[in-house]
Amino acid sequence: MRAVLQFALGHNLAVDACLILEKDAVPPARMMPDNPLRLGRNLLARGAKARPR
């Protein structure tokens, strides 16, 4: 179980890093339509972390 949590945590950090990098790379006007999808992906990663054993 601990390995799963560590994987979810690491995946979440990777997603956050991708968000930050994309925010710098993509102009805000182009980024807006994709934002809910990225937010959903991040929430899914957090949900996997919070799921009971």
Backbone atoms as SQL, in Angstrom:
CREATE TABLE atoms (id INTEGER PRIMARY KEY, chain TEXT, resi INTEGER, resn TEXT, atom TEXT, x REAL, y REAL, z REAL);
INSERT INTO atoms VALUES
  (1, 'A', 1, 'MET', 'N', 0.837, -1.203, 0.000),
  (2, 'A', 1, 'MET', 'CA', 0.000, 0.000, 0.000),
  (3, 'A', 1, 'MET', 'C', 0.871, 1.252, 0.000),
  (4, 'A', 2, 'ARG', 'N', 1.984, 1.186, 0.734),
  (5, 'A', 2, 'ARG', 'CA', 2.842, 2.366, 0.817),
  (6, 'A', 2, 'ARG', 'C', 3.450, 2.703, -0.543),
  (7, 'A', 3, 'ALA', 'N', 3.792, 1.656, -1.302),
  (8, 'A', 3, 'ALA', 'CA', 4.352, 1.897, -2.639),
  (9, 'A', 3, 'ALA', 'C', 3.323, 2.586, -3.529),
  (10, 'A', 4, 'VAL', 'N', 2.058, 2.184, -3.389),
  (11, 'A', 4, 'VAL', 'CA', 1.002, 2.809, -4.197),
  (12, 'A', 4, 'VAL', 'C', 0.884, 4.282, -3.831),
  (13, 'A', 5, 'LEU', 'N', 0.910, 4.576, -2.533),
  (14, 'A', 5, 'LEU', 'CA', 0.811, 5.974, -2.110),
  (15, 'A', 5, 'LEU', 'C', 2.005, 6.774, -2.615),
  (16, 'A', 6, 'GLN', 'N', 3.188, 6.189, -2.526),
  (17, 'A', 6, 'GLN', 'CA', 4.374, 6.901, -3.001),
  (18, 'A', 6, 'GLN', 'C', 4.283, 7.134, -4.506),
  (19, 'A', 7, 'PHE', 'N', 3.771, 6.136, -5.237),
  (20, 'A', 7, 'PHE', 'CA', 3.618, 6.312, -6.684),
  (21, 'A', 7, 'PHE', 'C', 2.632, 7.439, -6.979),
  (22, 'A', 8, 'ALA', 'N', 1.489, 7.430, -6.263),
  (23, 'A', 8, 'ALA', 'CA', 0.482, 8.473, -6.489),
  (24, 'A', 8, 'ALA', 'C', 1.059, 9.844, -6.157),
  (25, 'A', 9, 'LEU', 'N', 1.813, 9.918, -5.059),
  (26, 'A', 9, 'LEU', 'CA', 2.419, 11.191, -4.671),
  (27, 'A', 9, 'LEU', 'C', 3.412, 11.647, -5.740),
  (28, 'A', 10, 'GLY', 'N', 4.278, 10.741, -6.173),
  (29, 'A', 10, 'GLY', 'CA', 5.257, 11.099, -7.192),
  (30, 'A', 10, 'GLY', 'C', 4.584, 11.501, -8.490),
  (31, 'A', 11, 'HIS', 'N', 3.514, 10.774, -8.861),
  (32, 'A', 11, 'HIS', 'CA', 2.787, 11.100, -10.084),
  (33, 'A', 11, 'HIS', 'C', 2.178, 12.490, -9.958),
  (34, 'A', 12, 'ASN', 'N', 1.632, 12.798, -8.778),
  (35, 'A', 12, 'ASN', 'CA', 1.010, 14.094, -8.559),
  (36, 'A', 12, 'ASN', 'C', 2.041, 15.205, -8.696),
  (37, 'A', 13, 'LEU', 'N', 3.235, 14.994, -8.126),
  (38, 'A', 13, 'LEU', 'CA', 4.292, 16.001, -8.249),
  (39, 'A', 13, 'LEU', 'C', 4.684, 16.176, -9.711),
  (40, 'A', 14, 'ALA', 'N', 4.741, 15.062, -10.449),
  (41, 'A', 14, 'ALA', 'CA', 5.089, 15.156, -11.869),
  (42, 'A', 14, 'ALA', 'C', 4.027, 15.948, -12.619),
  (43, 'A', 15, 'VAL', 'N', 2.752, 15.710, -12.292),
  (44, 'A', 15, 'VAL', 'CA', 1.667, 16.446, -12.951),
  (45, 'A', 15, 'VAL', 'C', 1.783, 17.929, -12.628),
  (46, 'A', 16, 'ASP', 'N', 2.055, 18.255, -11.346),
  (47, 'A', 16, 'ASP', 'CA', 2.196, 19.662, -10.970),
  (48, 'A', 16, 'ASP', 'C', 3.362, 20.300, -11.714),
  (49, 'A', 17, 'ALA', 'N', 4.474, 19.568, -11.835),
  (50, 'A', 17, 'ALA', 'CA', 5.629, 20.107, -12.560),
  (51, 'A', 17, 'ALA', 'C', 5.267, 20.356, -14.020),
  (52, 'A', 18, 'CYS', 'N', 4.502, 19.435, -14.619),
  (53, 'A', 18, 'CYS', 'CA', 4.083, 19.624, -16.007),
  (54, 'A', 18, 'CYS', 'C', 3.181, 20.848, -16.124),
  (55, 'A', 19, 'LEU', 'N', 2.295, 21.036, -15.154),
  (56, 'A', 19, 'LEU', 'CA', 1.419, 22.208, -15.176),
  (57, 'A', 19, 'LEU', 'C', 2.247, 23.479, -15.167),
  (58, 'A', 20, 'ILE', 'N', 3.247, 23.537, -14.278),
  (59, 'A', 20, 'ILE', 'CA', 4.069, 24.744, -14.164),
  (60, 'A', 20, 'ILE', 'C', 4.830, 24.978, -15.468),
  (61, 'A', 21, 'LEU', 'N', 5.408, 23.901, -16.024),
  (62, 'A', 21, 'LEU', 'CA', 6.181, 24.045, -17.259),
  (63, 'A', 21, 'LEU', 'C', 5.279, 24.492, -18.401),
  (64, 'A', 22, 'GLU', 'N', 4.085, 23.897, -18.499),
  (65, 'A', 22, 'GLU', 'CA', 3.183, 24.264, -19.589),
  (66, 'A', 22, 'GLU', 'C', 2.699, 25.697, -19.414),
  (67, 'A', 23, 'LYS', 'N', 2.493, 26.111, -18.171),
  (68, 'A', 23, 'LYS', 'CA', 2.032, 27.475, -17.927),
  (69, 'A', 23, 'LYS', 'C', 3.073, 28.467, -18.442),
  (70, 'A', 24, 'ASP', 'N', 4.371, 28.126, -18.274),
  (71, 'A', 24, 'ASP', 'CA', 5.423, 29.010, -18.770),
  (72, 'A', 24, 'ASP', 'C', 5.532, 28.944, -20.292),
  (73, 'A', 25, 'ALA', 'N', 5.306, 27.754, -20.860),
  (74, 'A', 25, 'ALA', 'CA', 5.578, 27.558, -22.282),
  (75, 'A', 25, 'ALA', 'C', 4.421, 28.039, -23.156),
  (76, 'A', 26, 'VAL', 'N', 3.171, 27.891, -22.677),
  (77, 'A', 26, 'VAL', 'CA', 2.006, 28.157, -23.518),
  (78, 'A', 26, 'VAL', 'C', 1.421, 29.514, -23.141),
  (79, 'A', 27, 'PRO', 'N', 1.076, 30.348, -24.132),
  (80, 'A', 27, 'PRO', 'CA', 0.423, 31.623, -23.826),
  (81, 'A', 27, 'PRO', 'C', -0.912, 31.396, -23.118),
  (82, 'A', 28, 'PRO', 'N', -1.291, 32.267, -22.191),
  (83, 'A', 28, 'PRO', 'CA', -2.501, 32.050, -21.372),
  (84, 'A', 28, 'PRO', 'C', -3.765, 31.872, -22.206),
  (85, 'A', 29, 'ALA', 'N', -3.902, 32.619, -23.305),
  (86, 'A', 29, 'ALA', 'CA', -5.123, 32.535, -24.106),
  (87, 'A', 29, 'ALA', 'C', -5.289, 31.133, -24.687),
  (88, 'A', 30, 'ARG', 'N', -4.163, 30.498, -25.053),
  (89, 'A', 30, 'ARG', 'CA', -4.254, 29.143, -25.609),
  (90, 'A', 30, 'ARG', 'C', -4.417, 28.120, -24.504),
  (91, 'A', 31, 'MET', 'N', -3.963, 28.452, -23.305),
  (92, 'A', 31, 'MET', 'CA', -3.986, 27.481, -22.216),
  (93, 'A', 31, 'MET', 'C', -5.390, 27.324, -21.628),
  (94, 'A', 32, 'MET', 'N', -6.208, 28.345, -21.741),
  (95, 'A', 32, 'MET', 'CA', -7.486, 28.340, -21.033),
  (96, 'A', 32, 'MET', 'C', -8.381, 27.138, -21.367),
  (97, 'A', 33, 'PRO', 'N', -8.612, 26.765, -22.645),
  (98, 'A', 33, 'PRO', 'CA', -9.530, 25.651, -22.921),
  (99, 'A', 33, 'PRO', 'C', -9.058, 24.327, -22.318),
  (100, 'A', 34, 'ASP', 'N', -7.743, 24.123, -22.243),
  (101, 'A', 34, 'ASP', 'CA', -7.225, 22.854, -21.720),
  (102, 'A', 34, 'ASP', 'C', -7.243, 22.811, -20.202),
  (103, 'A', 35, 'ASN', 'N', -7.408, 23.978, -19.568),
  (104, 'A', 35, 'ASN', 'CA', -7.228, 24.043, -18.120),
  (105, 'A', 35, 'ASN', 'C', -8.131, 23.068, -17.352),
  (106, 'A', 36, 'PRO', 'N', -9.439, 22.977, -17.663),
  (107, 'A', 36, 'PRO', 'CA', -10.283, 22.032, -16.907),
  (108, 'A', 36, 'PRO', 'C', -9.803, 20.590, -17.037),
  (109, 'A', 37, 'LEU', 'N', -9.297, 20.215, -18.215),
  (110, 'A', 37, 'LEU', 'CA', -8.802, 18.850, -18.390),
  (111, 'A', 37, 'LEU', 'C', -7.610, 18.600, -17.483),
  (112, 'A', 38, 'ARG', 'N', -6.686, 19.564, -17.444),
  (113, 'A', 38, 'ARG', 'CA', -5.503, 19.379, -16.599),
  (114, 'A', 38, 'ARG', 'C', -5.907, 19.349, -15.136),
  (115, 'A', 39, 'LEU', 'N', -6.855, 20.209, -14.777),
  (116, 'A', 39, 'LEU', 'CA', -7.329, 20.224, -13.395),
  (117, 'A', 39, 'LEU', 'C', -7.958, 18.875, -13.056),
  (118, 'A', 40, 'GLY', 'N', -8.756, 18.326, -13.982),
  (119, 'A', 40, 'GLY', 'CA', -9.377, 17.032, -13.748),
  (120, 'A', 40, 'GLY', 'C', -8.348, 15.931, -13.581),
  (121, 'A', 41, 'ARG', 'N', -7.289, 15.986, -14.408),
  (122, 'A', 41, 'ARG', 'CA', -6.245, 14.962, -14.303),
  (123, 'A', 41, 'ARG', 'C', -5.574, 15.054, -12.933),
  (124, 'A', 42, 'ASN', 'N', -5.341, 16.286, -12.467),
  (125, 'A', 42, 'ASN', 'CA', -4.707, 16.480, -11.170),
  (126, 'A', 42, 'ASN', 'C', -5.625, 15.971, -10.055),
  (127, 'A', 43, 'LEU', 'N', -6.926, 16.253, -10.172),
  (128, 'A', 43, 'LEU', 'CA', -7.867, 15.791, -9.151),
  (129, 'A', 43, 'LEU', 'C', -7.948, 14.268, -9.161),
  (130, 'A', 44, 'LEU', 'N', -7.859, 13.661, -10.350),
  (131, 'A', 44, 'LEU', 'CA', -7.860, 12.199, -10.419),
  (132, 'A', 44, 'LEU', 'C', -6.651, 11.635, -9.686),
  (133, 'A', 45, 'ALA', 'N', -5.495, 12.271, -9.868),
  (134, 'A', 45, 'ALA', 'CA', -4.290, 11.798, -9.182),
  (135, 'A', 45, 'ALA', 'C', -4.471, 11.919, -7.670),
  (136, 'A', 46, 'ARG', 'N', -5.058, 13.036, -7.232),
  (137, 'A', 46, 'ARG', 'CA', -5.293, 13.211, -5.792),
  (138, 'A', 46, 'ARG', 'C', -6.330, 12.203, -5.288),
  (139, 'A', 47, 'GLY', 'N', -7.343, 11.929, -6.111),
  (140, 'A', 47, 'GLY', 'CA', -8.363, 10.963, -5.717),
  (141, 'A', 47, 'GLY', 'C', -7.782, 9.569, -5.541),
  (142, 'A', 48, 'ALA', 'N', -6.844, 9.202, -6.414),
  (143, 'A', 48, 'ALA', 'CA', -6.195, 7.895, -6.284),
  (144, 'A', 48, 'ALA', 'C', -5.430, 7.823, -4.973),
  (145, 'A', 49, 'LYS', 'N', -4.879, 8.975, -4.554),
  (146, 'A', 49, 'LYS', 'CA', -4.127, 9.002, -3.301),
  (147, 'A', 49, 'LYS', 'C', -5.089, 8.860, -2.113),
  (148, 'A', 50, 'ALA', 'N', -6.286, 9.441, -2.221),
  (149, 'A', 50, 'ALA', 'CA', -7.194, 9.502, -1.077),
  (150, 'A', 50, 'ALA', 'C', -8.093, 8.270, -0.970),
  (151, 'A', 51, 'ARG', 'N', -8.075, 7.407, -1.992),
  (152, 'A', 51, 'ARG', 'CA', -8.968, 6.244, -1.999),
  (153, 'A', 51, 'ARG', 'C', -8.642, 5.323, -0.813),
  (154, 'A', 52, 'PRO', 'N', -9.672, 4.838, -0.095),
  (155, 'A', 52, 'PRO', 'CA', -9.412, 3.936, 1.045),
  (156, 'A', 52, 'PRO', 'C', -8.814, 2.611, 0.586),
  (157, 'A', 53, 'ARG', 'N', -8.123, 1.929, 1.500),
  (158, 'A', 53, 'ARG', 'CA', -7.452, 0.677, 1.118),
  (159, 'A', 53, 'ARG', 'C', -8.471, -0.360, 0.688);
